[in-house]
Amino acid sequence: MLLDVALPPLNLSAVPETARAAEALGFSAVWTTETKHDPFLSLALVAEHTSRIQLGTAIAVAFARSPATLAYTAWDLAAQSQGRFILGLGTQVRAHVERRFGMPWPESVVGQLREQILALRAFWDCWQNGTKLNFRGEYYKLTLMSPFFNPGPLPFAKHPFGAPSGTGAGGEGEIPIYTAGVNPGLAKLAGELCEGFHVHPFHSPRYLREVILPAIESGASQAGRLRNQIEIVVPAFVATTPEEREECRRQISFYASTPSYRPVMEMYGWGETAARLSLHAGRGEWSEMPALITDEILPEFCALADSPAQLAAALKERYAGLADRITPYLPFTPGEKDDFWGALAGEFRQ
């Protein structure tokens, strides 16, 4: 089990120092999110100012971009990082895709994301191996690639890009693709086509065990792959102080208010609580929501420890057999809590 870190929303000028600190403290990967900033621009700086740590998006919104845009960006970041880049794609929800990005919501979320992944690999196969670009699907038709627009092969790549090899992140000569989601359809797609899966922060170990992992295994089995060929990346809510517990209540209440995430709450019989949270969110009553995350609900969705020194053991026990990589859902700032982060990373390296 590896320990990763999420890059907080930063101006680009602050990224190099943060990236160097993450590598020095011993994290295995640094991830960017698509919230207040573009998720790719920061990673160009991470790649430039580090030499060992992996880097990736967790996540970039897939339906906000064309396959060509994603293919070129990922290709450049893979080259810049000498193969350390991981492309993490998520679908977001309909309101954001339509009203924040101004893009159409697909009739089939899984169907369009599947095509997008296959289209990406068609571009990469063309550039790496000289294969004619000829992708024809329901959503995308891609048949034009003249030498003027072809970036050429990656010098370190030794494997074809036309299909997943199933070696996971770090497979030589590949750009790993990870998908993300809450519900089983996208998890099954990861098992079928991808090298990894980003679990949503709003999850519980039981939900992973009973819903997400069986879906990944089902997709992998249908594609003739093995479960251990897909890395499971878990961003984990954690709390070791009363203040962190209250912050977790706030974050969990926000996610639990999303109607499409309701199955996670319904698994425990908390559908009524989720409905009340949705009602508050619809009215903008954000301050009313954290109190609905009771002491019964909180430990299902947040890893609790009595002290920072006990957190590594708590995470390892909580996610044993469920996760390959853990990203604590805590802000990371160089110079703040360096002893905590260094000790936590050291525990995972052991």
FENFEN-V497504 format. One record per residue. N is the residue number from 1. RES is the residue in three letters. PHI is phi in whole degrees, 0 to 359 (none if undefined). Layout:
n=(N & N)
res=(RES & RES)
phi=(PHI & PHI)
//
This chain:
n=(1 & 2 & 3 & 4 & 5 & 6 & 7 & 8 & 9 & 10 & 11 & 12 & 13 & 14 & 15 & 16 & 17 & 18 & 19 & 20 & 21 & 22 & 23 & 24 & 25 & 26 & 27 & 28 & 29 & 30 & 31 & 32 & 33 & 34 & 35 & 36 & 37 & 38 & 39 & 40 & 41 & 42 & 43 & 44 & 45 & 46 & 47 & 48 & 49 & 50 & 51 & 52 & 53 & 54 & 55 & 56 & 57 & 58 & 59 & 60 & 61 & 62 & 63 & 64 & 65 & 66 & 67 & 68 & 69 & 70 & 71 & 72 & 73 & 74 & 75 & 76 & 77 & 78 & 79 & 80 & 81 & 82 & 83 & 84 & 85 & 86 & 87 & 88 & 89 & 90 & 91 & 92 & 93 & 94 & 95 & 96 & 97 & 98 & 99 & 100 & 101 & 102 & 103 & 104 & 105 & 106 & 107 & 108 & 109 & 110 & 111 & 112 & 113 & 114 & 115 & 116 & 117 & 118 & 119 & 120 & 121 & 122 & 123 & 124 & 125 & 126 & 127 & 128 & 129 & 130 & 131 & 132 & 133 & 134 & 135 & 136 & 137 & 138 & 139 & 140 & 141 & 142 & 143 & 144 & 145 & 146 & 147 & 148 & 149 & 150 & 151 & 152 & 153 & 154 & 155 & 156 & 157 & 158 & 159 & 160 & 161 & 162 & 163 & 164 & 165 & 166 & 167 & 168 & 169 & 170 & 171 & 172 & 173 & 174 & 175 & 176 & 177 & 178 & 179 & 180 & 181 & 182 & 183 & 184 & 185 & 186 & 187 & 188 & 189 & 190 & 191 & 192 & 193 & 194 & 195 & 196 & 197 & 198 & 199 & 200 & 201 & 202 & 203 & 204 & 205 & 206 & 207 & 208 & 209 & 210 & 211 & 212 & 213 & 214 & 215 & 216 & 217 & 218 & 219 & 220 & 221 & 222 & 223 & 224 & 225 & 226 & 227 & 228 & 229 & 230 & 231 & 232 & 233 & 234 & 235 & 236 & 237 & 238 & 239 & 240 & 241 & 242 & 243 & 244 & 245 & 246 & 247 & 248 & 249 & 250 & 251 & 252 & 253 & 254 & 255 & 256 & 257 & 258 & 259 & 260 & 261 & 262 & 263 & 264 & 265 & 266 & 267 & 268 & 269 & 270 & 271 & 272 & 273 & 274 & 275 & 276 & 277 & 278 & 279 & 280 & 281 & 282 & 283 & 284 & 285 & 286 & 287 & 288 & 289 & 290 & 291 & 292 & 293 & 294 & 295 & 296 & 297 & 298 & 299 & 300 & 301 & 302 & 303 & 304 & 305 & 306 & 307 & 308 & 309 & 310 & 311 & 312 & 313 & 314 & 315 & 316 & 317 & 318 & 319 & 320 & 321 & 322 & 323 & 324 & 325 & 326 & 327 & 328 & 329 & 330 & 331 & 332 & 333 & 334 & 335 & 336 & 337 & 338 & 339 & 340 & 341 & 342 & 343 & 344 & 345 & 346 & 347 & 348 & 349 & 350)
res=(MET & LEU & LEU & ASP & VAL & ALA & LEU & PRO & PRO & LEU & ASN & LEU & SER & ALA & VAL & PRO & GLU & THR & ALA & ARG & ALA & ALA & GLU & ALA & LEU & GLY & PHE & SER & ALA & VAL & TRP & THR & THR & GLU & THR & LYS & HIS & ASP & PRO & PHE & LEU & SER & LEU & ALA & LEU & VAL & ALA & GLU & HIS & THR & SER & ARG & ILE & GLN & LEU & GLY & THR & ALA & ILE & ALA & VAL & ALA & PHE & ALA & ARG & SER & PRO & ALA & THR & LEU & ALA & TYR & THR & ALA & TRP & ASP & LEU & ALA & ALA & GLN & SER & GLN & GLY & ARG & PHE & ILE & LEU & GLY & LEU & GLY & THR & GLN & VAL & ARG & ALA & HIS & VAL & GLU & ARG & ARG & PHE & GLY & MET & PRO & TRP & PRO & GLU & SER & VAL & VAL & GLY & GLN & LEU & ARG & GLU & GLN & ILE & LEU & ALA & LEU & ARG & ALA & PHE & TRP & ASP & CYS & TRP & GLN & ASN & GLY & THR & LYS & LEU & ASN & PHE & ARG & GLY & GLU & TYR & TYR & LYS & LEU & THR & LEU & MET & SER & PRO & PHE & PHE & ASN & PRO & GLY & PRO & LEU & PRO & PHE & ALA & LYS & HIS & PRO & PHE & GLY & ALA & PRO & SER & GLY & THR & GLY & ALA & GLY & GLY & GLU & GLY & GLU & ILE & PRO & ILE & TYR & THR & ALA & GLY & VAL & ASN & PRO & GLY & LEU & ALA & LYS & LEU & ALA & GLY & GLU & LEU & CYS & GLU & GLY & PHE & HIS & VAL & HIS & PRO & PHE & HIS & SER & PRO & ARG & TYR & LEU & ARG & GLU & VAL & ILE & LEU & PRO & ALA & ILE & GLU & SER & GLY & ALA & SER & GLN & ALA & GLY & ARG & LEU & ARG & ASN & GLN & ILE & GLU & ILE & VAL & VAL & PRO & ALA & PHE & VAL & ALA & THR & THR & PRO & GLU & GLU & ARG & GLU & GLU & CYS & ARG & ARG & GLN & ILE & SER & PHE & TYR & ALA & SER & THR & PRO & SER & TYR & ARG & PRO & VAL & MET & GLU & MET & TYR & GLY & TRP & GLY & GLU & THR & ALA & ALA & ARG & LEU & SER & LEU & HIS & ALA & GLY & ARG & GLY & GLU & TRP & SER & GLU & MET & PRO & ALA & LEU & ILE & THR & ASP & GLU & ILE & LEU & PRO & GLU & PHE & CYS & ALA & LEU & ALA & ASP & SER & PRO & ALA & GLN & LEU & ALA & ALA & ALA & LEU & LYS & GLU & ARG & TYR & ALA & GLY & LEU & ALA & ASP & ARG & ILE & THR & PRO & TYR & LEU & PRO & PHE & THR & PRO & GLY & GLU & LYS & ASP & ASP & PHE & TRP & GLY & ALA & LEU & ALA & GLY & GLU & PHE & ARG & GLN)
phi=(none & 259 & 250 & 248 & 222 & 264 & 288 & 290 & 300 & 226 & 293 & 302 & 296 & 268 & 291 & 304 & 298 & 294 & 295 & 298 & 294 & 298 & 292 & 295 & 283 & 101 & 293 & 273 & 207 & 239 & 244 & 250 & 244 & 256 & 238 & 266 & 220 & 298 & 280 & 266 & 302 & 298 & 290 & 298 & 286 & 301 & 298 & 290 & 255 & 225 & 228 & 242 & 294 & 284 & 214 & 192 & 264 & 216 & 226 & 262 & 284 & 296 & 281 & 274 & 221 & 279 & 303 & 295 & 300 & 296 & 298 & 295 & 297 & 296 & 299 & 293 & 289 & 296 & 294 & 299 & 265 & 56 & 89 & 269 & 276 & 236 & 269 & 257 & 243 & 226 & 268 & 59 & 245 & 304 & 302 & 288 & 297 & 279 & 259 & 261 & 257 & 68 & 245 & 285 & 274 & 287 & 295 & 235 & 297 & 295 & 297 & 288 & 294 & 301 & 298 & 297 & 296 & 295 & 293 & 303 & 292 & 293 & 300 & 295 & 295 & 298 & 289 & 277 & 244 & 77 & 291 & 295 & 286 & 207 & 255 & 228 & 226 & 287 & 257 & 228 & 234 & 231 & 224 & 244 & 208 & 273 & 304 & 297 & 253 & 264 & 287 & 83 & 288 & 281 & 295 & 269 & 279 & 236 & 241 & 297 & 252 & 283 & 204 & 289 & 272 & 81 & 272 & 80 & 300 & 93 & 299 & 297 & 82 & 235 & 253 & 294 & 245 & 246 & 256 & 215 & 170 & 249 & 261 & 293 & 300 & 286 & 294 & 297 & 298 & 299 & 297 & 285 & 235 & 249 & 268 & 195 & 219 & 270 & 292 & 287 & 304 & 274 & 206 & 225 & 304 & 296 & 295 & 298 & 291 & 261 & 239 & 289 & 295 & 300 & 293 & 298 & 298 & 296 & 297 & 296 & 298 & 297 & 266 & 73 & 246 & 251 & 304 & 284 & 271 & 239 & 284 & 255 & 253 & 242 & 280 & 247 & 296 & 225 & 208 & 237 & 226 & 302 & 294 & 292 & 297 & 293 & 295 & 295 & 302 & 297 & 293 & 295 & 297 & 295 & 295 & 293 & 281 & 283 & 304 & 290 & 263 & 300 & 305 & 295 & 287 & 294 & 303 & 260 & 80 & 253 & 298 & 295 & 298 & 298 & 295 & 294 & 297 & 298 & 297 & 298 & 297 & 298 & 267 & 75 & 268 & 295 & 290 & 278 & 278 & 303 & 296 & 283 & 272 & 283 & 293 & 281 & 282 & 307 & 290 & 289 & 246 & 222 & 281 & 256 & 219 & 286 & 205 & 303 & 295 & 264 & 292 & 301 & 296 & 295 & 291 & 297 & 292 & 295 & 249 & 301 & 79 & 245 & 230 & 260 & 221 & 240 & 237 & 301 & 275 & 226 & 293 & 244 & 227 & 305 & 89 & 247 & 62 & 298 & 297 & 298 & 295 & 296 & 293 & 295 & 297 & 298 & 299 & 287 & 296 & 290)
//
